[in-house]
């Protein structure tokens, strides 16, 4: 992988993490207002962006594999969500 491709993958992963965080914040606001359907929609969007970030991150790993701890953490987030 060239340096520019790696930089582009890192930037895309960072962007997807930012989007996920924004959706989680919106989900919390909807929950605070008692808007459960909107909160679930925002949470689902956040999970989607987190998945996209993970895919980008796997592209820059030399082994192309996610660590066991990260996999366990993601499973916990999906369970909570």
Helices and strands as residue ranges (DSSP letters): H 3-32, H 36-60, H 68-80
